[in-house]
Amino acid sequence: MRIELIFLGVAMIMVGATLIASESAGVGVGGVIFIGPIPIGFGSSPEFVQYALIFGIIIYLISFILLRK
């Protein structure tokens, strides 16, 4: 039940942020979701998706280096 609520909350945040960004001129939104080791980027423009994916890859590499044993 907790996982479903987490997914629902993330989906609500993404939809709300996208609606706010589409109404405001010059404001964009982007983010990244990790499914296993694969980052998936989303955003209101291709530029924000690119930044989100770059950020996701950096976070993945940092976590891989710090958490390997």
Contacts in CASP RR format, 6 or more apart in sequence:
PFRMAT RR
TARGET T0000
AUTHOR 0000-0000-0000
METHOD contacts of the structure
MODEL  1
MRIELIFLGVAMIMVGATLIASESAGVGVGGVIFIGPIPIGFGSSPEFVQ
YALIFGIIIYLISFILLRK
10 33 0 8 1.000
14 42 0 8 1.000
17 29 0 8 1.000
17 30 0 8 1.000
18 29 0 8 1.000
18 43 0 8 1.000
18 44 0 8 1.000
20 27 0 8 1.000
20 29 0 8 1.000
21 27 0 8 1.000
21 28 0 8 1.000
21 29 0 8 1.000
21 44 0 8 1.000
22 44 0 8 1.000
28 43 0 8 1.000
28 44 0 8 1.000
28 45 0 8 1.000
28 48 0 8 1.000
29 43 0 8 1.000
29 44 0 8 1.000
29 48 0 8 1.000
30 41 0 8 1.000
30 42 0 8 1.000
30 43 0 8 1.000
30 44 0 8 1.000
30 48 0 8 1.000
30 49 0 8 1.000
30 51 0 8 1.000
30 52 0 8 1.000
31 41 0 8 1.000
31 42 0 8 1.000
31 43 0 8 1.000
31 48 0 8 1.000
31 52 0 8 1.000
31 55 0 8 1.000
32 39 0 8 1.000
32 40 0 8 1.000
32 41 0 8 1.000
32 42 0 8 1.000
32 52 0 8 1.000
32 53 0 8 1.000
32 55 0 8 1.000
32 56 0 8 1.000
32 59 0 8 1.000
33 39 0 8 1.000
33 40 0 8 1.000
33 41 0 8 1.000
33 42 0 8 1.000
34 40 0 8 1.000
34 56 0 8 1.000
34 60 0 8 1.000
37 60 0 8 1.000
37 64 0 8 1.000
39 52 0 8 1.000
39 53 0 8 1.000
39 56 0 8 1.000
39 57 0 8 1.000
39 59 0 8 1.000
39 60 0 8 1.000
41 49 0 8 1.000
41 52 0 8 1.000
41 53 0 8 1.000
41 56 0 8 1.000
42 49 0 8 1.000
42 52 0 8 1.000
43 49 0 8 1.000
43 52 0 8 1.000
END
